[in-house]
Amino acid sequence: MRLVVRILLCIVNALVALSLLCCLLAQYINPSSFPYFELLALGFPVLFAINIGCALFWLFAKDHKLYCLISLSVILLSVPVTRKYYSFASKKQQETKTNTKLKIMSYNVMGFMYFTWRKSTEVKQQIFLYIRKENPDVICFQEYHNDTHENFIVIDSLKQQLNLAYTHHNRVFSVGPHHYQGNMICSRYPIAASGYIDYELTGNSSIWADIVVGNDTIRIFNSHLESYRLSKDNKQTVNDIGKISKTDDVEVNDVEDLVDKLKRAMIKRGEQIDELAEEIAKSPYPSISCGDFNSPPCSYTYHTIKSANNYQDAFLEAGKGIGATFNWWPQLRLDYILVDSKFKCHRFKRFGLKVSDHFPISCEIDVAPTK
């Protein structure tokens, strides 16, 4: 009987170790051709913790201590990837003197809570007061909303209230002639040129703008890549799966619906990311890529965008802690500010503003370091 139990434990251990290994492979496999590795990558921190538990279990067992190598070998391979989930940036890195600083913010505002605004003006004022307090030079909004029939017109308010005179936006979709939604770049500095990438058969897009900061021109990319489009029921399924006491409430059909939506989004994102990476690589200027990538750090999306211009991750360079940006899934970092290697990053922040389903993030960047 003990032999059977030991064999079963070894099989389970091998499966969780293999799952963690698949997370590592997700960085190099385009999900448009095979989405299952990135599907597992969503749970990388959990799988990493489970493997640590497995290794410790065998290590402290009376016999068969060598079985700890099943998980330990994969854990060692995973250590470099864990660095993408937790930042240990020192204070020295965050306090850099500069002649020219650019403070940039990225925020998926979920339509600026459009439907909530019709019932309460407090929500919109909360967002704008928060941004005004932080006083960024550039804001990259994803899922911004503008309705020219409302008293509070978003674009006009951004220019007047926040002193961001230069804007570039696209309309991903419109509802009638006056209500539209898309991405936006707002800048305190002049925009010399701009453009966009509208991905086929989707409600997502990327835009770019060349901003002139002193004697330098910087290309800002703002991307909102394929969304999961999860319903309240899907989110409840995720919450129930994460709670042992609730697992009996999870229906097979609910799990299948959740997995289908995750796979569909990953496949679509895989088609988008190569097009975006090509545009980034073609930039004639140093660039910064911001946005809601809808992918974790252990993913093909993150790896491909970061490699497109040998970017540095502002959170890893100048942030602290876990840095998760998804409001209801505490381990997920889906929003990024990736910075050209010639610049220096400091004072990365993730704000706890629980208005959208994403948290806003910001970073100060040395555009022209003091000599």
MARLUM-582104 format. One line per field, with one value per residue (C-alpha): residue number from 1; residue in three letters; y negated, x, z. Coordinates in Angstrom, 3 decimals. Layout:
# residues N
seq	(NUM ...)
type	(ALA ...)
c2	(Y ...)
c1	(X ...)
c3	(Z ...)
***
This chain:
# residues 371
seq	(1 2 3 4 5 6 7 8 9 10 11 12 13 14 15 16 17 18 19 20 21 22 23 24 25 26 27 28 29 30 31 32 33 34 35 36 37 38 39 40 41 42 43 44 45 46 47 48 49 50 51 52 53 54 55 56 57 58 59 60 61 62 63 64 65 66 67 68 69 70 71 72 73 74 75 76 77 78 79 80 81 82 83 84 85 86 87 88 89 90 91 92 93 94 95 96 97 98 99 100 101 102 103 104 105 106 107 108 109 110 111 112 113 114 115 116 117 118 119 120 121 122 123 124 125 126 127 128 129 130 131 132 133 134 135 136 137 138 139 140 141 142 143 144 145 146 147 148 149 150 151 152 153 154 155 156 157 158 159 160 161 162 163 164 165 166 167 168 169 170 171 172 173 174 175 176 177 178 179 180 181 182 183 184 185 186 187 188 189 190 191 192 193 194 195 196 197 198 199 200 201 202 203 204 205 206 207 208 209 210 211 212 213 214 215 216 217 218 219 220 221 222 223 224 225 226 227 228 229 230 231 232 233 234 235 236 237 238 239 240 241 242 243 244 245 246 247 248 249 250 251 252 253 254 255 256 257 258 259 260 261 262 263 264 265 266 267 268 269 270 271 272 273 274 275 276 277 278 279 280 281 282 283 284 285 286 287 288 289 290 291 292 293 294 295 296 297 298 299 300 301 302 303 304 305 306 307 308 309 310 311 312 313 314 315 316 317 318 319 320 321 322 323 324 325 326 327 328 329 330 331 332 333 334 335 336 337 338 339 340 341 342 343 344 345 346 347 348 349 350 351 352 353 354 355 356 357 358 359 360 361 362 363 364 365 366 367 368 369 370 371)
type	(MET ARG LEU VAL VAL ARG ILE LEU LEU CYS ILE VAL ASN ALA LEU VAL ALA LEU SER LEU LEU CYS CYS LEU LEU ALA GLN TYR ILE ASN PRO SER SER PHE PRO TYR PHE GLU LEU LEU ALA LEU GLY PHE PRO VAL LEU PHE ALA ILE ASN ILE GLY CYS ALA LEU PHE TRP LEU PHE ALA LYS ASP HIS LYS LEU TYR CYS LEU ILE SER LEU SER VAL ILE LEU LEU SER VAL PRO VAL THR ARG LYS TYR TYR SER PHE ALA SER LYS LYS GLN GLN GLU THR LYS THR ASN THR LYS LEU LYS ILE MET SER TYR ASN VAL MET GLY PHE MET TYR PHE THR TRP ARG LYS SER THR GLU VAL LYS GLN GLN ILE PHE LEU TYR ILE ARG LYS GLU ASN PRO ASP VAL ILE CYS PHE GLN GLU TYR HIS ASN ASP THR HIS GLU ASN PHE ILE VAL ILE ASP SER LEU LYS GLN GLN LEU ASN LEU ALA TYR THR HIS HIS ASN ARG VAL PHE SER VAL GLY PRO HIS HIS TYR GLN GLY ASN MET ILE CYS SER ARG TYR PRO ILE ALA ALA SER GLY TYR ILE ASP TYR GLU LEU THR GLY ASN SER SER ILE TRP ALA ASP ILE VAL VAL GLY ASN ASP THR ILE ARG ILE PHE ASN SER HIS LEU GLU SER TYR ARG LEU SER LYS ASP ASN LYS GLN THR VAL ASN ASP ILE GLY LYS ILE SER LYS THR ASP ASP VAL GLU VAL ASN ASP VAL GLU ASP LEU VAL ASP LYS LEU LYS ARG ALA MET ILE LYS ARG GLY GLU GLN ILE ASP GLU LEU ALA GLU GLU ILE ALA LYS SER PRO TYR PRO SER ILE SER CYS GLY ASP PHE ASN SER PRO PRO CYS SER TYR THR TYR HIS THR ILE LYS SER ALA ASN ASN TYR GLN ASP ALA PHE LEU GLU ALA GLY LYS GLY ILE GLY ALA THR PHE ASN TRP TRP PRO GLN LEU ARG LEU ASP TYR ILE LEU VAL ASP SER LYS PHE LYS CYS HIS ARG PHE LYS ARG PHE GLY LEU LYS VAL SER ASP HIS PHE PRO ILE SER CYS GLU ILE ASP VAL ALA PRO THR LYS)
c2	(0.000 -2.392 -1.679 -2.598 -5.862 -6.703 -6.059 -8.240 -11.045 -10.793 -10.997 -14.090 -15.637 -14.950 -16.552 -19.783 -19.900 -19.415 -22.171 -24.578 -23.623 -24.373 -27.856 -28.473 -27.297 -29.707 -32.539 -31.050 -29.408 -31.672 -31.022 -31.478 -28.041 -26.437 -28.387 -25.793 -26.773 -30.392 -29.110 -27.424 -30.532 -32.443 -30.298 -30.449 -31.844 -29.184 -26.341 -27.612 -27.587 -24.094 -22.752 -24.247 -22.440 -19.161 -19.510 -20.229 -17.266 -14.783 -16.499 -16.027 -12.561 -9.680 -7.886 -8.764 -12.244 -12.184 -12.511 -16.187 -16.558 -16.135 -19.613 -21.083 -20.837 -22.773 -25.287 -26.131 -26.648 -28.919 -31.243 -33.754 -33.953 -34.648 -37.820 -39.132 -38.875 -40.568 -43.692 -44.256 -47.661 -49.563 -53.097 -54.206 -53.162 -55.139 -58.435 -59.601 -63.255 -64.450 -67.531 -66.274 -63.888 -62.370 -61.086 -58.592 -56.849 -53.913 -53.121 -50.887 -52.955 -50.446 -53.025 -55.632 -53.789 -55.287 -53.686 -54.427 -58.073 -58.385 -57.602 -59.215 -62.037 -60.994 -58.260 -60.495 -63.190 -60.606 -59.550 -63.087 -64.280 -61.314 -62.027 -65.736 -64.934 -62.722 -65.314 -63.059 -64.424 -61.621 -59.355 -56.250 -55.346 -52.042 -51.675 -55.412 -56.643 -59.916 -61.083 -64.496 -64.751 -64.699 -67.784 -66.119 -65.566 -63.475 -64.854 -68.489 -67.816 -66.173 -69.256 -71.794 -70.118 -68.208 -70.578 -67.853 -69.887 -67.303 -64.153 -61.264 -58.722 -56.189 -54.916 -51.160 -51.188 -53.755 -53.771 -56.253 -59.428 -60.812 -57.971 -56.122 -54.170 -53.303 -54.116 -57.551 -59.177 -62.537 -64.613 -67.827 -67.874 -68.423 -65.408 -65.543 -62.463 -59.653 -56.438 -53.311 -49.567 -48.307 -44.552 -42.609 -41.243 -42.562 -45.434 -46.018 -48.168 -49.848 -53.486 -55.463 -59.100 -60.839 -63.381 -66.108 -66.557 -69.293 -68.207 -64.589 -62.773 -59.698 -57.313 -56.232 -53.008 -52.478 -49.001 -47.291 -43.707 -41.093 -41.009 -37.908 -39.399 -37.472 -37.724 -37.940 -34.191 -33.506 -35.574 -33.743 -30.435 -31.620 -32.661 -29.319 -27.332 -29.289 -28.416 -24.797 -25.244 -26.347 -23.739 -21.599 -24.522 -24.591 -23.087 -21.436 -23.670 -26.772 -25.651 -24.832 -28.270 -29.960 -27.974 -28.621 -32.390 -32.332 -30.289 -32.478 -35.614 -34.041 -32.840 -36.277 -37.991 -35.717 -37.031 -40.653 -40.546 -39.830 -42.787 -45.078 -43.834 -44.580 -48.172 -48.650 -47.371 -49.829 -52.910 -55.569 -56.974 -55.586 -54.256 -53.454 -50.790 -51.045 -49.364 -46.556 -43.520 -41.129 -38.663 -37.730 -38.213 -34.511 -34.730 -34.989 -38.437 -39.965 -38.247 -39.288 -42.952 -43.283 -41.708 -43.886 -46.808 -45.249 -47.104 -47.358 -46.731 -49.877 -47.863 -45.601 -48.541 -50.909 -49.214 -47.270 -44.171 -42.058 -44.807 -43.003 -45.290 -43.283 -44.355 -41.040 -38.546 -39.493 -37.616 -38.960 -41.718 -42.528 -46.225 -47.402 -50.340 -49.107 -51.627 -51.994 -50.851 -54.280 -55.812 -55.348 -54.511 -55.530 -55.857 -53.264 -53.255 -51.068 -52.944 -51.279 -53.126 -50.543 -52.177 -50.106 -46.403 -47.489 -49.602 -52.622 -52.530 -55.286 -55.803 -58.691 -58.391 -60.235 -61.358 -63.433 -62.309 -64.799 -64.509)
c1	(0.000 2.840 4.450 1.237 0.934 4.571 4.117 1.006 2.831 5.699 3.275 1.574 4.962 6.122 2.963 3.354 7.061 6.198 3.574 6.190 8.552 5.780 5.470 9.112 8.565 5.604 8.093 9.226 6.091 3.666 0.209 -1.395 -0.002 -0.179 -1.923 -1.678 1.791 0.695 -2.485 -0.317 1.890 -1.039 -0.490 3.318 3.641 1.241 3.002 6.367 5.122 3.620 6.911 8.748 6.265 6.869 10.642 10.402 8.039 10.558 13.506 12.006 10.611 12.307 13.148 13.509 14.996 16.405 12.847 13.103 15.177 11.986 10.846 14.182 15.645 12.727 12.763 16.391 15.521 12.645 14.640 15.490 11.788 10.719 12.819 10.203 7.492 9.186 11.334 14.249 15.229 17.468 16.891 19.998 18.456 15.328 17.038 18.804 19.520 18.751 18.465 15.381 12.871 9.806 7.083 4.909 1.728 -0.156 -3.730 -6.495 -9.453 -12.128 -14.027 -13.501 -16.314 -18.695 -21.885 -21.011 -20.525 -24.167 -25.059 -22.184 -19.804 -17.558 -15.882 -14.747 -13.532 -11.599 -9.672 -8.891 -7.906 -5.572 -3.891 -3.625 -1.946 0.638 1.121 2.531 4.064 2.608 -0.388 -1.158 -4.831 -6.267 -10.037 -10.590 -14.112 -15.324 -18.924 -19.326 -22.930 -21.890 -21.077 -17.827 -15.988 -12.917 -10.513 -11.336 -11.076 -7.668 -6.365 -7.932 -7.732 -4.484 -2.544 -1.919 -2.338 -1.228 -3.240 -3.324 -6.137 -7.894 -11.458 -11.522 -15.302 -18.098 -21.631 -23.492 -21.807 -20.709 -19.599 -16.366 -13.658 -10.022 -6.471 -5.041 -1.663 -1.784 1.390 2.643 5.219 4.501 3.628 5.601 4.082 1.688 0.182 -1.685 -2.013 -5.577 -5.506 -7.930 -11.203 -10.702 -11.584 -7.950 -5.186 -1.795 -0.980 2.263 3.303 6.660 6.997 9.641 11.331 13.948 16.332 15.184 12.401 10.944 8.428 5.739 3.853 0.539 -0.950 -4.101 -3.657 -6.380 -8.615 -9.917 -13.432 -14.367 -17.901 -18.875 -19.591 -16.097 -14.510 -16.582 -15.329 -11.720 -12.427 -14.097 -11.210 -8.815 -10.744 -10.654 -13.984 -15.637 -14.282 -17.423 -19.444 -17.457 -19.298 -17.431 -19.254 -18.115 -14.484 -14.764 -16.233 -13.449 -10.686 -12.193 -12.170 -8.602 -7.420 -9.226 -7.605 -4.145 -4.394 -5.525 -2.771 -0.198 -1.270 -1.023 2.291 4.561 3.054 3.635 7.207 7.982 6.740 8.784 11.938 11.427 11.258 13.783 13.877 14.436 11.090 8.964 6.256 3.356 0.053 -2.191 -0.576 -3.049 -0.175 1.973 5.759 6.242 4.715 5.546 3.909 6.116 9.270 8.701 7.912 10.817 13.202 11.973 14.092 16.100 13.820 14.313 11.269 10.626 9.054 12.097 14.493 12.795 9.831 9.354 7.429 5.098 3.722 0.518 -1.708 -4.921 -7.496 -9.186 -6.352 -3.626 -0.714 -1.080 1.045 -0.507 0.399 3.889 6.172 9.126 11.904 14.726 18.050 19.640 17.310 17.306 14.200 13.365 10.404 8.176 4.765 1.705 -1.301 -4.068 -6.886 -9.689 -11.900 -11.017 -10.199 -6.550 -4.314 -2.508 1.292 3.874 7.614 10.043 12.574 15.855 15.747 18.927 21.016 23.230 26.839)
c3	(0.000 0.889 -2.463 -4.303 -2.330 -3.048 -6.772 -6.860 -5.041 -7.512 -10.445 -8.985 -8.265 -11.836 -13.235 -11.244 -12.147 -15.816 -15.560 -14.202 -17.018 -19.540 -17.987 -18.852 -22.423 -22.751 -23.266 -26.563 -27.993 -29.835 -28.322 -31.744 -32.604 -29.130 -26.306 -23.534 -22.291 -21.775 -20.146 -17.525 -17.295 -15.758 -12.676 -12.608 -9.031 -7.705 -9.557 -8.344 -4.726 -5.094 -6.425 -3.457 -1.214 -3.060 -2.773 0.956 1.439 0.005 1.664 5.130 4.418 6.233 3.008 -0.686 -0.117 -3.647 -4.949 -4.050 -7.253 -9.320 -8.334 -7.293 -10.794 -12.308 -9.442 -10.218 -13.880 -12.820 -10.543 -13.343 -14.247 -10.661 -10.932 -13.383 -10.727 -7.794 -7.781 -5.403 -6.836 -4.444 -3.199 -5.022 -8.354 -7.594 -6.751 -9.902 -10.676 -14.164 -16.314 -18.137 -16.555 -18.154 -15.857 -17.695 -16.550 -18.037 -17.063 -18.395 -17.252 -18.384 -20.425 -17.685 -15.901 -18.471 -17.198 -13.567 -14.421 -15.388 -11.783 -9.884 -10.709 -7.827 -9.846 -12.710 -10.331 -8.339 -11.450 -12.547 -9.063 -8.719 -12.050 -11.295 -7.988 -9.700 -12.464 -15.222 -18.419 -20.528 -19.916 -21.933 -21.528 -22.643 -23.034 -22.771 -23.439 -24.880 -25.309 -26.916 -25.653 -21.998 -19.973 -18.958 -22.271 -21.533 -24.143 -23.355 -19.637 -20.031 -21.809 -19.460 -16.057 -16.430 -18.669 -21.258 -24.429 -26.977 -27.619 -30.047 -29.972 -32.140 -32.230 -31.852 -31.914 -31.876 -30.537 -32.684 -33.936 -30.577 -28.277 -29.021 -27.253 -27.915 -26.819 -26.108 -25.545 -23.720 -23.553 -22.038 -24.836 -28.549 -30.698 -33.959 -35.610 -34.756 -36.040 -35.039 -35.533 -35.765 -35.360 -37.539 -36.173 -32.649 -30.352 -29.430 -30.899 -30.491 -31.175 -31.184 -30.940 -31.355 -28.557 -28.563 -25.181 -25.403 -28.130 -28.027 -29.848 -28.180 -29.672 -27.206 -27.938 -26.153 -26.546 -25.429 -26.572 -26.880 -23.796 -22.038 -21.975 -18.846 -17.543 -13.875 -13.956 -15.369 -12.598 -10.002 -11.425 -11.022 -7.421 -6.631 -8.125 -5.915 -2.736 -1.562 0.236 -3.020 -5.463 -5.107 -6.502 -9.756 -12.727 -15.633 -18.116 -16.221 -16.389 -20.103 -20.832 -18.862 -20.589 -24.034 -23.444 -22.147 -25.132 -27.649 -26.231 -26.173 -29.766 -30.925 -28.940 -30.510 -33.912 -32.719 -30.927 -33.885 -35.746 -32.758 -32.240 -35.892 -35.510 -32.335 -34.040 -36.929 -34.676 -35.786 -32.228 -28.733 -27.583 -24.567 -24.736 -22.304 -21.957 -20.911 -22.553 -20.894 -20.439 -17.440 -17.400 -18.088 -21.573 -25.253 -25.365 -22.673 -23.926 -27.546 -26.834 -24.401 -26.911 -29.808 -28.579 -25.759 -23.351 -19.630 -17.461 -15.395 -12.572 -12.246 -12.478 -10.065 -8.400 -5.200 -4.233 -6.374 -8.584 -9.617 -11.703 -12.121 -9.568 -8.799 -9.455 -6.928 -8.511 -12.072 -13.547 -16.919 -17.330 -18.193 -18.873 -20.936 -21.480 -23.995 -22.513 -23.044 -20.429 -16.669 -14.659 -11.129 -8.786 -10.368 -8.675 -8.750 -7.400 -5.416 -7.186 -7.283 -9.883 -12.962 -13.113 -13.568 -11.354 -12.818 -12.941 -13.432 -13.693 -13.895 -16.701 -17.173 -20.793 -20.597 -17.592 -15.822 -17.040)
***
